[in-house]
Every structure is written in structure tokens, then in C-alpha cells.
Amino acid sequence: MQEGWDVISQKVRHLPSHLHPIYVIAGAQGSGKTTLARRIANEGLGVYINLSWALARYLLRQGDLDLFTVHHLLMCCEETHSSGPFVFDNIELLMTLKIQVIPFFQDFSRYHPAVVIWPGSVEDGVFQYSMPSRDDYYYFRDTVVMVTNLENKNGGNV
């Protein structure tokens, strides 16, 4: 489903009023996910967090990612104060660490609204990333999470 900027920005604006304030924007490489994430931040609707960079900073301070928790993610974002959601991009490292990504962000959203940029597919509530034969493969089913799928580069972007 292709949704325009007006629809997406309204979902982000109303996210803090949801019981489970998590919104996933999914799409393949080149579909415009990062551009959209940065636009959300540039329009003042949220704070852009490059999760790979934030985790690298955390790792330099703490030294161990094996036991990374929601509390640690909150600490990664502690210098940033926002009334709107945090917009998390480049989340692939969490999959490499075998963290259950969607439940992880659902836990996080109990403390602060979150927009998660999903680098894979979401169809009928099934989140997939990578291929089943690869170490970074991720598969999860959740029909409660609000999702927008972006079309690929050839099919148009937001």
C-alpha cells in the first residue's frame, strides 16, 4: 500500500495517543525509508536516531552489546529529549544480535513513542528480513503494530 506524506505525517502526529505507540515504515532498499525518516525529523515530528551510530557510541562507553536491553536503548537516547517519537533507522545490528526486534521496540514504546524503519517486508502482519538460510534472518508475526509499506524505487516513493 502506498500512502502519501499527509497520511504518514498524521499517523506520526497521533502516535503518542495510541496505547502501543509504535509505527513501522517498511520497504526494500531504495524505497525511500531513510529519506522519509529524515523528513519526519526535519518537519519536527520526531527525532531521527541512526541506531547503528547510537549503538556504536554506547559500545564505546559500555563495551558489551551481548546483553543489550530496552533500558540500554533508552540510555542511548538519553541526551535527546523529544515530545514526539524517536525515529529509529539502521536497525539491522539488532537482528544480527538475535534480538527479537518488534517485541523489543514494543517494550521500548511503553516508555516513549517509536517509529521504526524496517528494512524488509511486512505482509499480513508477518515481518521478514533477509533469507531463512542466513544468520541475520528474522521472522515475526504481529497484526497489532501499525505499518506502512513503501513501494520499491520503480513503483514510486512517498
MODELLER restraints for C-alpha pairs under 7 A, 6 or more apart:
rsr = mdl.restraints
at = mdl.atoms
rsr.add(forms.Gaussian(group=physical.xy_distance, feature=features.Distance(at['CA:1:A'], at['CA:149:A']), mean=5.79, stdev=0.5))
rsr.add(forms.Gaussian(group=physical.xy_distance, feature=features.Distance(at['CA:1:A'], at['CA:150:A']), mean=6.95, stdev=0.5))
rsr.add(forms.Gaussian(group=physical.xy_distance, feature=features.Distance(at['CA:2:A'], at['CA:149:A']), mean=6.61, stdev=0.5))
rsr.add(forms.Gaussian(group=physical.xy_distance, feature=features.Distance(at['CA:2:A'], at['CA:150:A']), mean=5.86, stdev=0.5))
rsr.add(forms.Gaussian(group=physical.xy_distance, feature=features.Distance(at['CA:2:A'], at['CA:151:A']), mean=6.36, stdev=0.5))
rsr.add(forms.Gaussian(group=physical.xy_distance, feature=features.Distance(at['CA:3:A'], at['CA:158:A']), mean=6.98, stdev=0.5))
rsr.add(forms.Gaussian(group=physical.xy_distance, feature=features.Distance(at['CA:4:A'], at['CA:158:A']), mean=5.57, stdev=0.5))
rsr.add(forms.Gaussian(group=physical.xy_distance, feature=features.Distance(at['CA:5:A'], at['CA:158:A']), mean=6.10, stdev=0.5))
rsr.add(forms.Gaussian(group=physical.xy_distance, feature=features.Distance(at['CA:12:A'], at['CA:45:A']), mean=6.85, stdev=0.5))
rsr.add(forms.Gaussian(group=physical.xy_distance, feature=features.Distance(at['CA:13:A'], at['CA:45:A']), mean=6.48, stdev=0.5))
rsr.add(forms.Gaussian(group=physical.xy_distance, feature=features.Distance(at['CA:15:A'], at['CA:21:A']), mean=5.26, stdev=0.5))
rsr.add(forms.Gaussian(group=physical.xy_distance, feature=features.Distance(at['CA:15:A'], at['CA:113:A']), mean=6.59, stdev=0.5))
rsr.add(forms.Gaussian(group=physical.xy_distance, feature=features.Distance(at['CA:16:A'], at['CA:113:A']), mean=5.71, stdev=0.5))
rsr.add(forms.Gaussian(group=physical.xy_distance, feature=features.Distance(at['CA:20:A'], at['CA:109:A']), mean=6.48, stdev=0.5))
rsr.add(forms.Gaussian(group=physical.xy_distance, feature=features.Distance(at['CA:20:A'], at['CA:110:A']), mean=6.91, stdev=0.5))
rsr.add(forms.Gaussian(group=physical.xy_distance, feature=features.Distance(at['CA:21:A'], at['CA:109:A']), mean=5.60, stdev=0.5))
rsr.add(forms.Gaussian(group=physical.xy_distance, feature=features.Distance(at['CA:21:A'], at['CA:113:A']), mean=4.75, stdev=0.5))
rsr.add(forms.Gaussian(group=physical.xy_distance, feature=features.Distance(at['CA:21:A'], at['CA:114:A']), mean=6.34, stdev=0.5))
rsr.add(forms.Gaussian(group=physical.xy_distance, feature=features.Distance(at['CA:22:A'], at['CA:106:A']), mean=6.55, stdev=0.5))
rsr.add(forms.Gaussian(group=physical.xy_distance, feature=features.Distance(at['CA:22:A'], at['CA:109:A']), mean=6.02, stdev=0.5))
rsr.add(forms.Gaussian(group=physical.xy_distance, feature=features.Distance(at['CA:22:A'], at['CA:113:A']), mean=5.91, stdev=0.5))
rsr.add(forms.Gaussian(group=physical.xy_distance, feature=features.Distance(at['CA:22:A'], at['CA:114:A']), mean=4.87, stdev=0.5))
rsr.add(forms.Gaussian(group=physical.xy_distance, feature=features.Distance(at['CA:22:A'], at['CA:115:A']), mean=5.75, stdev=0.5))
rsr.add(forms.Gaussian(group=physical.xy_distance, feature=features.Distance(at['CA:22:A'], at['CA:145:A']), mean=6.56, stdev=0.5))
rsr.add(forms.Gaussian(group=physical.xy_distance, feature=features.Distance(at['CA:22:A'], at['CA:146:A']), mean=6.82, stdev=0.5))
rsr.add(forms.Gaussian(group=physical.xy_distance, feature=features.Distance(at['CA:23:A'], at['CA:114:A']), mean=6.40, stdev=0.5))
rsr.add(forms.Gaussian(group=physical.xy_distance, feature=features.Distance(at['CA:23:A'], at['CA:115:A']), mean=4.72, stdev=0.5))
rsr.add(forms.Gaussian(group=physical.xy_distance, feature=features.Distance(at['CA:23:A'], at['CA:116:A']), mean=6.22, stdev=0.5))
rsr.add(forms.Gaussian(group=physical.xy_distance, feature=features.Distance(at['CA:23:A'], at['CA:145:A']), mean=6.53, stdev=0.5))
rsr.add(forms.Gaussian(group=physical.xy_distance, feature=features.Distance(at['CA:23:A'], at['CA:146:A']), mean=4.99, stdev=0.5))
rsr.add(forms.Gaussian(group=physical.xy_distance, feature=features.Distance(at['CA:23:A'], at['CA:147:A']), mean=5.88, stdev=0.5))
rsr.add(forms.Gaussian(group=physical.xy_distance, feature=features.Distance(at['CA:24:A'], at['CA:115:A']), mean=5.69, stdev=0.5))
rsr.add(forms.Gaussian(group=physical.xy_distance, feature=features.Distance(at['CA:24:A'], at['CA:116:A']), mean=4.75, stdev=0.5))
rsr.add(forms.Gaussian(group=physical.xy_distance, feature=features.Distance(at['CA:24:A'], at['CA:117:A']), mean=5.92, stdev=0.5))
rsr.add(forms.Gaussian(group=physical.xy_distance, feature=features.Distance(at['CA:24:A'], at['CA:118:A']), mean=6.38, stdev=0.5))
rsr.add(forms.Gaussian(group=physical.xy_distance, feature=features.Distance(at['CA:24:A'], at['CA:146:A']), mean=6.21, stdev=0.5))
rsr.add(forms.Gaussian(group=physical.xy_distance, feature=features.Distance(at['CA:24:A'], at['CA:147:A']), mean=4.69, stdev=0.5))
rsr.add(forms.Gaussian(group=physical.xy_distance, feature=features.Distance(at['CA:24:A'], at['CA:148:A']), mean=6.36, stdev=0.5))
rsr.add(forms.Gaussian(group=physical.xy_distance, feature=features.Distance(at['CA:25:A'], at['CA:33:A']), mean=6.96, stdev=0.5))
rsr.add(forms.Gaussian(group=physical.xy_distance, feature=features.Distance(at['CA:25:A'], at['CA:116:A']), mean=6.22, stdev=0.5))
rsr.add(forms.Gaussian(group=physical.xy_distance, feature=features.Distance(at['CA:25:A'], at['CA:117:A']), mean=4.98, stdev=0.5))
rsr.add(forms.Gaussian(group=physical.xy_distance, feature=features.Distance(at['CA:25:A'], at['CA:118:A']), mean=5.81, stdev=0.5))
rsr.add(forms.Gaussian(group=physical.xy_distance, feature=features.Distance(at['CA:25:A'], at['CA:147:A']), mean=5.80, stdev=0.5))
rsr.add(forms.Gaussian(group=physical.xy_distance, feature=features.Distance(at['CA:25:A'], at['CA:148:A']), mean=4.90, stdev=0.5))
rsr.add(forms.Gaussian(group=physical.xy_distance, feature=features.Distance(at['CA:25:A'], at['CA:149:A']), mean=6.00, stdev=0.5))
rsr.add(forms.Gaussian(group=physical.xy_distance, feature=features.Distance(at['CA:26:A'], at['CA:117:A']), mean=5.99, stdev=0.5))
rsr.add(forms.Gaussian(group=physical.xy_distance, feature=features.Distance(at['CA:26:A'], at['CA:118:A']), mean=4.44, stdev=0.5))
rsr.add(forms.Gaussian(group=physical.xy_distance, feature=features.Distance(at['CA:26:A'], at['CA:119:A']), mean=6.01, stdev=0.5))
rsr.add(forms.Gaussian(group=physical.xy_distance, feature=features.Distance(at['CA:26:A'], at['CA:120:A']), mean=6.15, stdev=0.5))
rsr.add(forms.Gaussian(group=physical.xy_distance, feature=features.Distance(at['CA:26:A'], at['CA:121:A']), mean=6.17, stdev=0.5))
rsr.add(forms.Gaussian(group=physical.xy_distance, feature=features.Distance(at['CA:26:A'], at['CA:122:A']), mean=6.65, stdev=0.5))
rsr.add(forms.Gaussian(group=physical.xy_distance, feature=features.Distance(at['CA:26:A'], at['CA:148:A']), mean=6.15, stdev=0.5))
rsr.add(forms.Gaussian(group=physical.xy_distance, feature=features.Distance(at['CA:26:A'], at['CA:149:A']), mean=4.81, stdev=0.5))
rsr.add(forms.Gaussian(group=physical.xy_distance, feature=features.Distance(at['CA:26:A'], at['CA:150:A']), mean=6.06, stdev=0.5))
rsr.add(forms.Gaussian(group=physical.xy_distance, feature=features.Distance(at['CA:27:A'], at['CA:33:A']), mean=6.64, stdev=0.5))
rsr.add(forms.Gaussian(group=physical.xy_distance, feature=features.Distance(at['CA:27:A'], at['CA:118:A']), mean=6.56, stdev=0.5))
rsr.add(forms.Gaussian(group=physical.xy_distance, feature=features.Distance(at['CA:27:A'], at['CA:119:A']), mean=5.71, stdev=0.5))
rsr.add(forms.Gaussian(group=physical.xy_distance, feature=features.Distance(at['CA:27:A'], at['CA:120:A']), mean=5.58, stdev=0.5))
rsr.add(forms.Gaussian(group=physical.xy_distance, feature=features.Distance(at['CA:27:A'], at['CA:121:A']), mean=6.01, stdev=0.5))
rsr.add(forms.Gaussian(group=physical.xy_distance, feature=features.Distance(at['CA:27:A'], at['CA:149:A']), mean=5.74, stdev=0.5))
rsr.add(forms.Gaussian(group=physical.xy_distance, feature=features.Distance(at['CA:27:A'], at['CA:150:A']), mean=5.00, stdev=0.5))
rsr.add(forms.Gaussian(group=physical.xy_distance, feature=features.Distance(at['CA:27:A'], at['CA:151:A']), mean=6.61, stdev=0.5))
rsr.add(forms.Gaussian(group=physical.xy_distance, feature=features.Distance(at['CA:27:A'], at['CA:152:A']), mean=6.92, stdev=0.5))
rsr.add(forms.Gaussian(group=physical.xy_distance, feature=features.Distance(at['CA:28:A'], at['CA:119:A']), mean=5.87, stdev=0.5))
rsr.add(forms.Gaussian(group=physical.xy_distance, feature=features.Distance(at['CA:28:A'], at['CA:120:A']), mean=5.58, stdev=0.5))
rsr.add(forms.Gaussian(group=physical.xy_distance, feature=features.Distance(at['CA:28:A'], at['CA:152:A']), mean=6.16, stdev=0.5))
rsr.add(forms.Gaussian(group=physical.xy_distance, feature=features.Distance(at['CA:29:A'], at['CA:119:A']), mean=6.88, stdev=0.5))
rsr.add(forms.Gaussian(group=physical.xy_distance, feature=features.Distance(at['CA:30:A'], at['CA:152:A']), mean=6.59, stdev=0.5))
rsr.add(forms.Gaussian(group=physical.xy_distance, feature=features.Distance(at['CA:30:A'], at['CA:153:A']), mean=5.56, stdev=0.5))
rsr.add(forms.Gaussian(group=physical.xy_distance, feature=features.Distance(at['CA:31:A'], at['CA:150:A']), mean=6.09, stdev=0.5))
rsr.add(forms.Gaussian(group=physical.xy_distance, feature=features.Distance(at['CA:31:A'], at['CA:151:A']), mean=5.96, stdev=0.5))
rsr.add(forms.Gaussian(group=physical.xy_distance, feature=features.Distance(at['CA:31:A'], at['CA:152:A']), mean=4.54, stdev=0.5))
rsr.add(forms.Gaussian(group=physical.xy_distance, feature=features.Distance(at['CA:31:A'], at['CA:153:A']), mean=4.90, stdev=0.5))
rsr.add(forms.Gaussian(group=physical.xy_distance, feature=features.Distance(at['CA:31:A'], at['CA:157:A']), mean=6.16, stdev=0.5))
rsr.add(forms.Gaussian(group=physical.xy_distance, feature=features.Distance(at['CA:32:A'], at['CA:157:A']), mean=6.09, stdev=0.5))
rsr.add(forms.Gaussian(group=physical.xy_distance, feature=features.Distance(at['CA:33:A'], at['CA:117:A']), mean=6.44, stdev=0.5))
rsr.add(forms.Gaussian(group=physical.xy_distance, feature=features.Distance(at['CA:34:A'], at['CA:89:A']), mean=6.84, stdev=0.5))
rsr.add(forms.Gaussian(group=physical.xy_distance, feature=features.Distance(at['CA:37:A'], at['CA:48:A']), mean=6.67, stdev=0.5))
rsr.add(forms.Gaussian(group=physical.xy_distance, feature=features.Distance(at['CA:37:A'], at['CA:87:A']), mean=6.39, stdev=0.5))
rsr.add(forms.Gaussian(group=physical.xy_distance, feature=features.Distance(at['CA:38:A'], at['CA:48:A']), mean=6.25, stdev=0.5))
rsr.add(forms.Gaussian(group=physical.xy_distance, feature=features.Distance(at['CA:40:A'], at['CA:46:A']), mean=5.97, stdev=0.5))
rsr.add(forms.Gaussian(group=physical.xy_distance, feature=features.Distance(at['CA:41:A'], at['CA:47:A']), mean=5.14, stdev=0.5))
rsr.add(forms.Gaussian(group=physical.xy_distance, feature=features.Distance(at['CA:41:A'], at['CA:48:A']), mean=5.56, stdev=0.5))
rsr.add(forms.Gaussian(group=physical.xy_distance, feature=features.Distance(at['CA:45:A'], at['CA:84:A']), mean=5.87, stdev=0.5))
rsr.add(forms.Gaussian(group=physical.xy_distance, feature=features.Distance(at['CA:46:A'], at['CA:84:A']), mean=4.75, stdev=0.5))
rsr.add(forms.Gaussian(group=physical.xy_distance, feature=features.Distance(at['CA:46:A'], at['CA:85:A']), mean=4.78, stdev=0.5))
rsr.add(forms.Gaussian(group=physical.xy_distance, feature=features.Distance(at['CA:46:A'], at['CA:86:A']), mean=5.55, stdev=0.5))
rsr.add(forms.Gaussian(group=physical.xy_distance, feature=features.Distance(at['CA:46:A'], at['CA:87:A']), mean=6.27, stdev=0.5))
rsr.add(forms.Gaussian(group=physical.xy_distance, feature=features.Distance(at['CA:47:A'], at['CA:82:A']), mean=6.78, stdev=0.5))
rsr.add(forms.Gaussian(group=physical.xy_distance, feature=features.Distance(at['CA:47:A'], at['CA:85:A']), mean=6.48, stdev=0.5))
rsr.add(forms.Gaussian(group=physical.xy_distance, feature=features.Distance(at['CA:47:A'], at['CA:86:A']), mean=4.84, stdev=0.5))
rsr.add(forms.Gaussian(group=physical.xy_distance, feature=features.Distance(at['CA:47:A'], at['CA:87:A']), mean=5.70, stdev=0.5))
rsr.add(forms.Gaussian(group=physical.xy_distance, feature=features.Distance(at['CA:48:A'], at['CA:86:A']), mean=6.15, stdev=0.5))
rsr.add(forms.Gaussian(group=physical.xy_distance, feature=features.Distance(at['CA:48:A'], at['CA:87:A']), mean=4.75, stdev=0.5))
rsr.add(forms.Gaussian(group=physical.xy_distance, feature=features.Distance(at['CA:48:A'], at['CA:88:A']), mean=6.36, stdev=0.5))
rsr.add(forms.Gaussian(group=physical.xy_distance, feature=features.Distance(at['CA:49:A'], at['CA:86:A']), mean=6.65, stdev=0.5))
rsr.add(forms.Gaussian(group=physical.xy_distance, feature=features.Distance(at['CA:49:A'], at['CA:87:A']), mean=5.73, stdev=0.5))
rsr.add(forms.Gaussian(group=physical.xy_distance, feature=features.Distance(at['CA:49:A'], at['CA:88:A']), mean=4.96, stdev=0.5))
rsr.add(forms.Gaussian(group=physical.xy_distance, feature=features.Distance(at['CA:49:A'], at['CA:89:A']), mean=6.19, stdev=0.5))
rsr.add(forms.Gaussian(group=physical.xy_distance, feature=features.Distance(at['CA:50:A'], at['CA:88:A']), mean=6.11, stdev=0.5))
rsr.add(forms.Gaussian(group=physical.xy_distance, feature=features.Distance(at['CA:50:A'], at['CA:89:A']), mean=5.03, stdev=0.5))
rsr.add(forms.Gaussian(group=physical.xy_distance, feature=features.Distance(at['CA:50:A'], at['CA:90:A']), mean=5.81, stdev=0.5))
rsr.add(forms.Gaussian(group=physical.xy_distance, feature=features.Distance(at['CA:51:A'], at['CA:88:A']), mean=5.99, stdev=0.5))
rsr.add(forms.Gaussian(group=physical.xy_distance, feature=features.Distance(at['CA:51:A'], at['CA:89:A']), mean=5.81, stdev=0.5))
rsr.add(forms.Gaussian(group=physical.xy_distance, feature=features.Distance(at['CA:51:A'], at['CA:90:A']), mean=5.49, stdev=0.5))
rsr.add(forms.Gaussian(group=physical.xy_distance, feature=features.Distance(at['CA:51:A'], at['CA:91:A']), mean=5.72, stdev=0.5))
rsr.add(forms.Gaussian(group=physical.xy_distance, feature=features.Distance(at['CA:52:A'], at['CA:90:A']), mean=5.78, stdev=0.5))
rsr.add(forms.Gaussian(group=physical.xy_distance, feature=features.Distance(at['CA:52:A'], at['CA:91:A']), mean=6.59, stdev=0.5))
rsr.add(forms.Gaussian(group=physical.xy_distance, feature=features.Distance(at['CA:52:A'], at['CA:93:A']), mean=6.60, stdev=0.5))
rsr.add(forms.Gaussian(group=physical.xy_distance, feature=features.Distance(at['CA:54:A'], at['CA:76:A']), mean=5.97, stdev=0.5))
rsr.add(forms.Gaussian(group=physical.xy_distance, feature=features.Distance(at['CA:58:A'], at['CA:76:A']), mean=6.22, stdev=0.5))
rsr.add(forms.Gaussian(group=physical.xy_distance, feature=features.Distance(at['CA:59:A'], at['CA:65:A']), mean=6.56, stdev=0.5))
rsr.add(forms.Gaussian(group=physical.xy_distance, feature=features.Distance(at['CA:70:A'], at['CA:104:A']), mean=6.65, stdev=0.5))
rsr.add(forms.Gaussian(group=physical.xy_distance, feature=features.Distance(at['CA:70:A'], at['CA:107:A']), mean=6.84, stdev=0.5))
rsr.add(forms.Gaussian(group=physical.xy_distance, feature=features.Distance(at['CA:70:A'], at['CA:108:A']), mean=5.67, stdev=0.5))
rsr.add(forms.Gaussian(group=physical.xy_distance, feature=features.Distance(at['CA:84:A'], at['CA:113:A']), mean=6.93, stdev=0.5))
rsr.add(forms.Gaussian(group=physical.xy_distance, feature=features.Distance(at['CA:85:A'], at['CA:112:A']), mean=6.61, stdev=0.5))
rsr.add(forms.Gaussian(group=physical.xy_distance, feature=features.Distance(at['CA:85:A'], at['CA:113:A']), mean=4.47, stdev=0.5))
rsr.add(forms.Gaussian(group=physical.xy_distance, feature=features.Distance(at['CA:85:A'], at['CA:114:A']), mean=4.83, stdev=0.5))
rsr.add(forms.Gaussian(group=physical.xy_distance, feature=features.Distance(at['CA:85:A'], at['CA:115:A']), mean=6.41, stdev=0.5))
rsr.add(forms.Gaussian(group=physical.xy_distance, feature=features.Distance(at['CA:86:A'], at['CA:113:A']), mean=6.52, stdev=0.5))
rsr.add(forms.Gaussian(group=physical.xy_distance, feature=features.Distance(at['CA:86:A'], at['CA:114:A']), mean=4.96, stdev=0.5))
rsr.add(forms.Gaussian(group=physical.xy_distance, feature=features.Distance(at['CA:86:A'], at['CA:115:A']), mean=6.14, stdev=0.5))
rsr.add(forms.Gaussian(group=physical.xy_distance, feature=features.Distance(at['CA:87:A'], at['CA:114:A']), mean=5.93, stdev=0.5))
rsr.add(forms.Gaussian(group=physical.xy_distance, feature=features.Distance(at['CA:87:A'], at['CA:115:A']), mean=4.56, stdev=0.5))
rsr.add(forms.Gaussian(group=physical.xy_distance, feature=features.Distance(at['CA:87:A'], at['CA:116:A']), mean=5.91, stdev=0.5))
rsr.add(forms.Gaussian(group=physical.xy_distance, feature=features.Distance(at['CA:88:A'], at['CA:115:A']), mean=6.13, stdev=0.5))
rsr.add(forms.Gaussian(group=physical.xy_distance, feature=features.Distance(at['CA:88:A'], at['CA:116:A']), mean=4.91, stdev=0.5))
rsr.add(forms.Gaussian(group=physical.xy_distance, feature=features.Distance(at['CA:88:A'], at['CA:117:A']), mean=5.98, stdev=0.5))
rsr.add(forms.Gaussian(group=physical.xy_distance, feature=features.Distance(at['CA:89:A'], at['CA:116:A']), mean=6.51, stdev=0.5))
rsr.add(forms.Gaussian(group=physical.xy_distance, feature=features.Distance(at['CA:89:A'], at['CA:117:A']), mean=5.10, stdev=0.5))
rsr.add(forms.Gaussian(group=physical.xy_distance, feature=features.Distance(at['CA:94:A'], at['CA:101:A']), mean=6.60, stdev=0.5))
rsr.add(forms.Gaussian(group=physical.xy_distance, feature=features.Distance(at['CA:95:A'], at['CA:101:A']), mean=6.70, stdev=0.5))
rsr.add(forms.Gaussian(group=physical.xy_distance, feature=features.Distance(at['CA:95:A'], at['CA:136:A']), mean=5.73, stdev=0.5))
rsr.add(forms.Gaussian(group=physical.xy_distance, feature=features.Distance(at['CA:95:A'], at['CA:138:A']), mean=6.70, stdev=0.5))
rsr.add(forms.Gaussian(group=physical.xy_distance, feature=features.Distance(at['CA:96:A'], at['CA:136:A']), mean=5.02, stdev=0.5))
rsr.add(forms.Gaussian(group=physical.xy_distance, feature=features.Distance(at['CA:119:A'], at['CA:129:A']), mean=6.85, stdev=0.5))
rsr.add(forms.Gaussian(group=physical.xy_distance, feature=features.Distance(at['CA:120:A'], at['CA:128:A']), mean=5.76, stdev=0.5))
rsr.add(forms.Gaussian(group=physical.xy_distance, feature=features.Distance(at['CA:120:A'], at['CA:129:A']), mean=4.70, stdev=0.5))
rsr.add(forms.Gaussian(group=physical.xy_distance, feature=features.Distance(at['CA:121:A'], at['CA:127:A']), mean=5.94, stdev=0.5))
rsr.add(forms.Gaussian(group=physical.xy_distance, feature=features.Distance(at['CA:121:A'], at['CA:128:A']), mean=5.34, stdev=0.5))
rsr.add(forms.Gaussian(group=physical.xy_distance, feature=features.Distance(at['CA:121:A'], at['CA:129:A']), mean=6.64, stdev=0.5))
rsr.add(forms.Gaussian(group=physical.xy_distance, feature=features.Distance(at['CA:122:A'], at['CA:128:A']), mean=6.34, stdev=0.5))
rsr.add(forms.Gaussian(group=physical.xy_distance, feature=features.Distance(at['CA:125:A'], at['CA:141:A']), mean=5.44, stdev=0.5))
rsr.add(forms.Gaussian(group=physical.xy_distance, feature=features.Distance(at['CA:125:A'], at['CA:142:A']), mean=5.01, stdev=0.5))
rsr.add(forms.Gaussian(group=physical.xy_distance, feature=features.Distance(at['CA:125:A'], at['CA:143:A']), mean=4.40, stdev=0.5))
rsr.add(forms.Gaussian(group=physical.xy_distance, feature=features.Distance(at['CA:126:A'], at['CA:140:A']), mean=5.73, stdev=0.5))
rsr.add(forms.Gaussian(group=physical.xy_distance, feature=features.Distance(at['CA:126:A'], at['CA:141:A']), mean=4.38, stdev=0.5))
rsr.add(forms.Gaussian(group=physical.xy_distance, feature=features.Distance(at['CA:126:A'], at['CA:142:A']), mean=6.41, stdev=0.5))
rsr.add(forms.Gaussian(group=physical.xy_distance, feature=features.Distance(at['CA:127:A'], at['CA:139:A']), mean=5.56, stdev=0.5))
rsr.add(forms.Gaussian(group=physical.xy_distance, feature=features.Distance(at['CA:127:A'], at['CA:140:A']), mean=5.08, stdev=0.5))
rsr.add(forms.Gaussian(group=physical.xy_distance, feature=features.Distance(at['CA:127:A'], at['CA:141:A']), mean=6.04, stdev=0.5))
rsr.add(forms.Gaussian(group=physical.xy_distance, feature=features.Distance(at['CA:128:A'], at['CA:138:A']), mean=5.53, stdev=0.5))
rsr.add(forms.Gaussian(group=physical.xy_distance, feature=features.Distance(at['CA:128:A'], at['CA:139:A']), mean=4.68, stdev=0.5))
rsr.add(forms.Gaussian(group=physical.xy_distance, feature=features.Distance(at['CA:128:A'], at['CA:140:A']), mean=6.73, stdev=0.5))
rsr.add(forms.Gaussian(group=physical.xy_distance, feature=features.Distance(at['CA:129:A'], at['CA:137:A']), mean=5.65, stdev=0.5))
rsr.add(forms.Gaussian(group=physical.xy_distance, feature=features.Distance(at['CA:129:A'], at['CA:138:A']), mean=5.02, stdev=0.5))
rsr.add(forms.Gaussian(group=physical.xy_distance, feature=features.Distance(at['CA:129:A'], at['CA:139:A']), mean=6.69, stdev=0.5))
rsr.add(forms.Gaussian(group=physical.xy_distance, feature=features.Distance(at['CA:130:A'], at['CA:136:A']), mean=6.47, stdev=0.5))
rsr.add(forms.Gaussian(group=physical.xy_distance, feature=features.Distance(at['CA:130:A'], at['CA:137:A']), mean=4.84, stdev=0.5))
rsr.add(forms.Gaussian(group=physical.xy_distance, feature=features.Distance(at['CA:130:A'], at['CA:138:A']), mean=6.73, stdev=0.5))
rsr.add(forms.Gaussian(group=physical.xy_distance, feature=features.Distance(at['CA:131:A'], at['CA:137:A']), mean=5.40, stdev=0.5))
rsr.add(forms.Gaussian(group=physical.xy_distance, feature=features.Distance(at['CA:150:A'], at['CA:157:A']), mean=6.61, stdev=0.5))
rsr.add(forms.Gaussian(group=physical.xy_distance, feature=features.Distance(at['CA:151:A'], at['CA:157:A']), mean=6.15, stdev=0.5))
